[in-house]
């Protein structure tokens, strides 16, 4: 079964996440993205991004900007297991 983690990602990070295109990032943003990746769960898998952006706090740089909600899907073997 699949589950997901949800994040708020500034729009200018989406290309770096989807295409590994960091050309639009400055050095501090690139380091923040590396730190964000380092904190992600190791069982993570496929990203899904909403198209509509809203002004909110970005989970990568901890600042307000135009962000999209993103889901990072992963396999959860505990879903559906009776306790």
NORSULTA-V208916 format. One record per residue. N is the residue number from 1. RES is the residue in three letters. PHI is phi in degrees with one decimal (999 if undefined). BURIAL is + if it has 24 or more other ideal C-beta (glycine too) atoms within 12 Angstrom, else -. D_LAST is the distance of its C-alpha to the last C-alpha in Angstrom with 2 decimals. Layout:
n->{N N}
res->{RES RES}
phi->{PHI PHI}
burial->{BURIAL BURIAL}
d_last->{D_LAST D_LAST}
//
This chain:
n->{1 2 3 4 5 6 7 8 9 10 11 12 13 14 15 16 17 18 19 20 21 22 23 24 25 26 27 28 29 30 31 32 33 34 35 36 37 38 39 40 41 42 43 44 45 46 47 48 49 50 51 52 53 54 55 56 57 58 59 60 61 62 63 64 65 66 67 68 69 70 71 72 73 74 75 76 77 78 79 80 81 82 83}
res->{UNK UNK UNK UNK UNK UNK UNK UNK UNK UNK UNK UNK UNK UNK UNK UNK UNK UNK UNK UNK UNK UNK UNK UNK UNK UNK UNK UNK UNK UNK UNK UNK UNK UNK UNK UNK UNK UNK UNK UNK UNK UNK UNK UNK UNK UNK UNK UNK UNK UNK UNK UNK UNK UNK UNK UNK UNK UNK UNK UNK UNK UNK UNK UNK UNK UNK UNK UNK UNK UNK UNK UNK UNK UNK UNK UNK UNK UNK UNK UNK UNK UNK UNK}
phi->{999 -109.0 -139.7 -152.6 -101.8 -116.6 -133.4 -111.9 -119.1 -59.0 -53.9 -73.3 -90.7 -61.4 -61.5 -67.0 -76.6 -75.1 -111.4 53.8 -103.5 -96.9 -62.7 -90.4 -102.3 -84.8 -60.7 -66.7 -66.7 -64.3 -66.0 -61.9 -65.8 -60.8 -64.7 -61.2 -58.5 -65.0 -92.3 -70.0 -61.1 -73.8 -91.2 -75.3 -137.3 -96.5 -86.5 -135.2 -115.8 -74.7 -84.0 -85.8 -100.0 -136.8 -79.6 -155.9 -78.9 -78.5 -74.2 -88.4 -106.1 55.0 -136.5 -77.0 -165.7 -73.6 -120.1 -111.3 -80.0 -129.2 -116.4 -109.5 -78.0 -150.9 -84.7 -122.0 -73.1 -87.0 -66.5 83.9 -87.0 -70.3 -99.6}
burial->{- - - - + - + + + + + + + + - + + - - - - - - - + - - - + - - + + - - + - - - - - - - + - - + - + - - - - - - - - + + + + - - - - - + + + + - + - - - - - - - - - - -}
d_last->{16.21 18.23 17.87 20.70 22.21 24.94 28.34 31.75 34.41 38.15 39.86 42.14 39.28 38.01 40.76 40.04 36.35 36.92 40.23 40.43 43.60 44.17 47.82 47.30 45.71 47.71 47.07 44.96 42.75 42.37 41.34 38.82 37.34 37.20 35.43 32.92 32.27 31.89 29.13 27.07 23.85 24.79 22.28 24.11 25.97 27.88 29.39 29.84 32.36 33.29 37.02 37.87 38.42 38.32 39.77 36.96 36.10 35.55 32.70 35.04 38.17 36.89 39.75 40.14 41.26 40.75 37.20 34.97 31.23 29.69 26.33 25.55 23.17 20.95 18.61 14.92 13.11 9.66 10.49 9.19 6.36 3.77 0.00}
//
